[in-house]
Amino acid sequence: MIALLTLAVATVGVYALASVTWRGRGAHRRCPTCRVPYVVVAHAGEGDNATYDVLACPQCANTVTLVHGAQSHLAYCPACRNRALETPSVRLPGEPPQVEVREHCHLCGFQRTFTVGAQPGMGKVLPFPTARPRRRAGNHDR
């Protein structure tokens, strides 16, 4: 009887941990107001943004900051390397979504403000020239 109870508790614990981990990874991030999926406007490690992701709702002014996949307003400071960098963000009007991020570290006093935005599509593709001269076999001039 005790073994069955222990097995049930362990199963519930594993299920709870798995669901928290799944939700923390951002599998289904939706805006709480509009119920539409958030758009990633900056990934960790891109440009000025080094330690967190910035998400914005494409329909309203809601923004979210993710540190290691979990929602948090505290990230790692680039100056003192402590997790004390406050990252309030404000959605700017217009399309594609752009977000102004104001960073402030309460430990070392580091401050920075920058704007990040979602990139529409894949960007500009450069075409190859249509008529390229062919090389003759054996001619390896550079």
matplotlib code that plots the C-alpha trace (Angstrom):
import matplotlib.pyplot as plt

x = [0.0, 2.8, 4.7, 1.6, 1.2, 4.8, 4.5, 1.5, 3.2, 6.3, 4.2, 2.3, 5.7, 7.2, 4.1, 4.1, 7.9, 7.4, 4.5, 6.3, 9.4, 7.3, 5.5, 8.7, 10.3, 7.7, 6.0, 2.7, 3.4, 0.3, -0.7, -3.0, -5.1, -5.5, -4.8, -2.6, 1.0, 3.8, 6.3, 10.0, 11.6, 15.1, 16.8, 19.4, 22.9, 21.8, 23.1, 22.8, 20.6, 22.9, 21.1, 17.4, 14.7, 12.1, 8.6, 5.9, 2.2, 1.5, -2.0, -1.6, 1.1, 2.1, 5.7, 7.5, 11.1, 12.4, 15.5, 16.5, 13.0, 11.1, 9.4, 11.4, 12.1, 15.6, 18.4, 22.2, 24.1, 26.8, 28.9, 28.9, 27.5, 24.9, 21.3, 20.2, 19.6, 16.0, 14.6, 11.3, 10.2, 7.6, 6.1, 6.4, 3.6, 3.9, 4.6, 6.6, 6.6, 9.4, 10.2, 12.2, 14.2, 15.5, 18.1, 19.2, 21.4, 20.7, 24.0, 26.6, 24.5, 24.8, 22.1, 21.3, 18.3, 17.9, 15.3, 14.8, 12.3, 11.1, 12.5, 9.8, 10.4, 13.8, 15.3, 16.6, 18.0, 20.7, 20.4, 23.4, 24.4, 22.6, 25.5, 28.7, 31.8, 32.7, 36.2, 37.9, 39.0, 42.6, 42.6, 42.9, 43.8, 42.5]
y = [0.0, 2.4, 1.5, 2.3, 5.7, 6.5, 5.6, 7.8, 10.8, 10.3, 10.2, 13.4, 15.1, 14.1, 15.3, 18.6, 19.2, 18.3, 20.6, 23.5, 22.9, 22.7, 25.9, 27.7, 26.9, 29.0, 26.2, 28.2, 31.8, 33.9, 37.4, 37.3, 40.2, 39.3, 35.5, 35.7, 34.3, 36.7, 37.7, 37.4, 40.8, 40.0, 36.8, 36.5, 37.2, 39.5, 43.0, 44.9, 42.2, 39.6, 37.6, 37.6, 37.4, 40.1, 39.2, 41.6, 41.1, 42.0, 43.5, 45.3, 47.0, 43.9, 42.9, 40.1, 39.5, 35.8, 34.8, 31.2, 30.6, 31.8, 35.1, 37.5, 41.2, 40.5, 39.5, 39.2, 42.6, 42.9, 45.1, 43.2, 39.8, 39.5, 38.8, 42.3, 44.0, 45.3, 45.2, 47.2, 47.4, 49.5, 48.6, 51.4, 52.0, 50.8, 47.6, 45.4, 45.4, 47.4, 47.5, 50.1, 48.4, 50.4, 48.4, 49.4, 47.4, 48.2, 46.7, 48.5, 51.3, 50.2, 51.9, 51.6, 52.2, 50.7, 49.7, 46.2, 45.2, 42.1, 41.7, 41.3, 38.3, 37.0, 40.3, 41.3, 38.5, 39.5, 37.8, 36.2, 37.7, 36.0, 35.8, 34.7, 33.9, 30.2, 29.0, 26.6, 23.2, 23.5, 27.3, 28.1, 31.8, 33.7]
z = [0.0, 0.9, -2.3, -4.4, -2.6, -3.2, -6.9, -7.2, -5.5, -7.7, -10.9, -10.0, -9.2, -12.5, -14.4, -12.5, -13.2, -16.9, -17.3, -15.6, -17.8, -21.0, -20.1, -19.1, -22.5, -24.3, -26.1, -26.3, -25.4, -25.9, -25.0, -21.9, -23.3, -27.0, -26.9, -29.9, -30.1, -29.1, -31.8, -30.9, -31.5, -30.1, -29.2, -26.5, -27.9, -30.7, -30.8, -27.6, -26.1, -24.6, -21.9, -22.5, -25.2, -25.9, -27.1, -28.2, -28.9, -32.6, -31.7, -28.4, -26.3, -24.1, -24.0, -22.2, -21.2, -21.0, -19.2, -19.9, -21.4, -18.2, -17.8, -15.7, -15.4, -14.1, -16.4, -16.2, -16.1, -18.8, -16.5, -13.1, -14.4, -11.6, -12.2, -11.1, -14.5, -14.6, -18.1, -18.4, -22.0, -23.9, -27.2, -29.8, -32.3, -35.8, -37.8, -37.5, -33.7, -32.1, -28.4, -26.4, -23.6, -20.7, -18.7, -15.2, -12.8, -9.1, -8.0, -10.2, -11.7, -15.3, -17.6, -21.3, -23.5, -27.0, -29.5, -30.9, -33.6, -35.5, -38.9, -41.6, -43.9, -44.9, -46.1, -49.6, -51.8, -54.2, -57.6, -59.4, -62.7, -65.6, -68.0, -66.4, -68.5, -68.4, -67.7, -70.1, -68.7, -67.6, -67.4, -63.7, -63.8, -60.8]

ax = plt.figure().add_subplot(projection="3d")
ax.plot(x, y, z, "-o")
ax.set_aspect("equal")
plt.show()
